[in-house]
């Protein structure tokens, strides 16, 4: 987890209302490892969705962001006992909860499953498109790439971001636009923390008849278009050579 910061919002939120106004406090821990030096404890105080004052363990004192917040910060920073108690939260609250979270959630991983299917691109120079859909994996970081006869394809590929399913799992989709060639092998390659080695799924040529028909029609249409274009070009060149220019008075 050293490559990115995570935030654990602790459920220590206090709410109070008076005459329709809302005041609340949120404590959170920002970290990129379970080491104490890589943890920051932040306690924020809000009034009507505006942050008035904040304590950060990295700063070591309260900082005000509004006119009332500046007054609160000045008063609270005079209380050395309160400051010491707030600084201790980094170890007593953050490090403990991060350790529990890391052992029970962050260290776990779930292998993805892959589904390949074809579709006709809406507008493209290629008659066919393959979609590699990757579902139900955790954590979110994943790499999806395409192989053509064992070589990575770098052009005509588009991919979505990792999308949360709302149940701790993620999904992503990668699209490859291509022109079918006889005897070729196209594969989707997935690399993820849950896998000991890359998961390679080959495009099954024994696809349903409807899928084969789509590809055949698309490829045939492309070839027919090229033939007609070539025939028109040859006809035009021949007519141009046979044309006689007659001078006019």
C-alpha positions in Angstrom: 0.0 0.0 0.0 3.1 2.3 0.0 2.2 3.6 -3.5 -1.1 5.4 -2.6 -2.7 7.0 0.4 -5.8 5.6 2.0 -8.3 7.3 4.3 -10.1 5.6 7.2 -13.0 7.7 8.4 -13.7 6.6 11.9 -17.2 6.6 13.1 -16.6 9.1 15.8 -18.9 11.7 14.5 -20.7 14.0 16.9 -23.8 16.0 15.7 -25.6 18.9 17.3 -28.3 21.2 16.0 -29.7 24.5 17.3 -32.4 26.6 15.6 -31.9 24.8 12.3 -28.0 25.0 12.2 -25.9 21.9 12.0 -22.5 21.4 13.7 -20.5 18.2 13.5 -17.0 16.7 13.8 -15.3 14.1 11.8 -12.1 12.2 12.8 -10.1 10.4 10.1 -6.8 8.7 9.5 -4.8 9.0 6.3 -2.1 6.5 5.7 0.0 4.6 3.2 1.3 1.9 5.6 0.7 0.6 9.1 3.9 2.4 10.3 3.3 5.2 12.7 5.4 7.6 10.6 3.2 7.0 7.6 -0.1 7.9 9.4 -1.8 11.3 9.8 -4.7 11.9 12.3 -7.1 14.6 11.3 -10.0 16.0 13.3 -12.2 18.5 11.5 -15.0 20.6 12.9 -17.8 21.8 10.6 -20.6 24.3 10.8 -23.3 24.0 8.1 -20.9 22.0 5.8 -18.1 24.5 6.2 -14.9 23.4 7.9 -14.2 25.9 10.7 -11.1 24.4 12.4 -8.9 21.3 12.0 -6.4 19.5 14.1 -3.7 17.6 12.1 -1.1 15.4 13.7 1.3 16.5 11.0 1.0 20.1 12.1 0.6 19.3 15.8 -2.0 22.0 16.6 -5.4 23.4 15.6 -5.7 25.5 12.5 -8.7 27.8 11.8 -10.2 28.4 8.3 -13.0 30.8 9.1 -13.3 33.8 11.4 -14.9 31.7 14.2 -12.4 28.9 13.5 -9.4 31.2 14.0 -10.8 32.1 17.4 -11.4 28.4 18.4 -7.9 27.4 17.2 -6.3 30.2 19.2 -8.1 29.2 22.4 -7.6 25.5 22.0 -3.9 25.8 21.2 -3.4 27.4 24.6 -4.4 24.1 26.3 -1.2 22.0 26.2 -3.1 19.1 27.8 -5.7 19.0 25.1 -3.0 19.3 22.4 -1.1 16.3 23.9 -4.3 14.3 24.0 -5.0 15.1 20.3 -1.4 14.2 19.3 -1.8 10.8 21.0 -4.8 9.9 18.8 -2.5 9.1 16.0 -1.2 6.1 17.9 -4.1 5.1 20.1 -6.9 5.5 17.5 -5.3 5.5 14.0 -2.6 2.8 14.3 -4.9 0.4 16.1 -7.8 0.7 13.7 -5.5 0.7 10.6 -3.9 -2.5 11.8 -7.3 -4.2 12.2 -8.5 -2.9 8.8 -5.3 -4.0 7.1 -5.4 -7.5 8.6 -9.0 -8.1 7.8 -9.6 -6.2 4.6 -6.7 -4.6 2.8 -4.5 -7.8 2.9 -7.3 -9.8 1.3 -7.7 -10.2 -2.5 -10.3 -11.8 -4.7 -9.5 -13.3 -8.1 -11.3 -11.8 -11.1 -13.3 -13.7 -13.7 -13.1 -12.8 -17.3 -15.7 -12.8 -20.1 -14.9 -12.2 -23.8 -17.6 -11.3 -26.3 -17.7 -9.6 -29.7 -19.7 -6.7 -31.0 -19.9 -4.5 -34.0 -18.3 -1.0 -33.6 -20.5 1.9 -34.2 -18.0 3.7 -36.4 -14.5 2.4 -37.1 -12.0 1.5 -39.8 -12.3 -2.1 -38.4 -15.3 -4.3 -38.9 -15.1 -6.1 -35.5 -14.6 -5.4 -31.8 -13.8 -7.7 -28.9 -14.7 -6.8 -25.4 -12.9 -8.2 -22.4 -15.0 -7.8 -19.3 -13.3 -8.4 -15.9 -15.6 -8.8 -12.9 -15.6 -9.2 -9.1 -12.0 -8.5 -8.2 -10.4 -6.9 -5.2 -8.4 -4.7 -4.7 -9.1 -2.3 -7.5 -5.7 -2.1 -9.1 -5.6 -4.2 -12.2 -4.0 -4.3 -15.6 -5.9 -5.6 -18.7 -4.1 -5.9 -22.1 -4.6 -7.6 -25.4 -2.3 -10.2 -27.2 -2.4 -11.0 -30.9 -0.4 -14.2 -31.6 1.4 -13.7 -28.3 2.4 -10.1 -29.0 0.9 -7.2 -27.0 -1.5 -5.0 -29.0 -1.0 -1.2 -28.3 -3.3 0.4 -30.9 -7.1 0.5 -31.3 -7.5 -0.4 -27.6 -9.8 1.5 -25.1 -10.5 0.7 -21.5 -12.7 1.9 -18.7 -11.6 2.8 -15.3 -12.0 0.3 -12.4 -15.6 0.7 -11.4 -16.9 -0.1 -7.9 -19.8 -2.5 -7.7 -20.8 -1.2 -4.2 -20.0 -4.5 -2.5 -16.1 -4.2 -2.2 -15.7 -5.7 -5.7 -14.7 -4.0 -8.9 -15.2 -4.4 -12.6 -13.5 -3.0 -15.7 -13.9 -3.4 -19.5 -11.4 -3.3 -22.3 -12.3 -3.0 -26.0 -10.2 -4.0 -29.0 -11.1 -2.9 -32.5 -9.6 -5.2 -35.2 -9.8 -6.7 -38.6 -10.0 -10.6 -38.4 -7.2 -12.5 -40.1 -7.3 -16.3 -40.8 -5.4 -18.4 -38.3 -4.7 -15.6 -35.8 -5.0 -16.0 -32.0 -6.3 -13.1 -29.9 -6.2 -13.2 -26.1 -7.1 -11.0 -23.2 -4.4 -10.8 -20.5 -5.3 -9.8 -16.9 -2.7 -9.1 -14.2 -3.9 -8.7 -10.6 -2.5 -9.0 -7.0 -4.7 -12.1 -6.4 -3.1 -14.0 -9.3 0.2 -15.9 -9.1 0.6 -15.4 -12.9 -1.3 -13.5 -15.5 -4.7 -14.8 -16.4 -4.9 -15.2 -20.2 -8.2 -15.9 -21.9 -8.2 -16.8 -25.6 -10.9 -15.7 -27.9 -12.9 -18.8 -28.7 -13.2 -19.2 -32.5 -16.0 -21.7 -31.9 -18.3 -18.8 -31.1 -22.1 -18.9 -31.6 -23.2 -18.8 -35.2 -24.7 -15.4 -34.8 -21.3 -14.0 -33.7 -19.5 -15.7 -36.6 -22.0 -14.2 -39.0 -21.5 -10.7 -37.7 -17.7 -11.0 -38.1 -18.1 -12.6 -41.6 -20.5 -10.0 -42.8 -18.2 -7.2 -41.4 -15.1 -8.6 -43.0 -16.9 -9.3 -46.3 -18.2 -5.8 -46.4 -14.7 -4.3 -45.9 -13.3 -6.5 -48.6 -16.1 -5.7 -51.0 -15.7 -2.0 -50.4 -11.9 -2.2 -51.2 -12.7 -4.2 -54.4 -15.2 -1.6 -55.6 -12.9 1.2 -54.8 -10.1 -0.4 -56.8 -12.4 -1.2 -59.7 -13.6 2.5 -59.8 -10.0 3.7 -59.7 -9.0 1.5 -62.6 -12.0 2.5 -64.7 -11.3 6.2 -64.1 -7.6 5.8 -65.1 -8.6 4.0 -68.3 -11.2 6.6 -69.3 -8.7 9.4 -68.6 -6.1 7.8 -71.0 -8.7 7.3 -73.7 -10.0 10.8 -73.6 -9.3 13.0 -76.7 -9.2 16.8 -76.2 -10.7 18.7 -79.2 -9.6 22.4 -79.4 -12.3 24.9 -79.7 -12.3 28.2 -81.6 
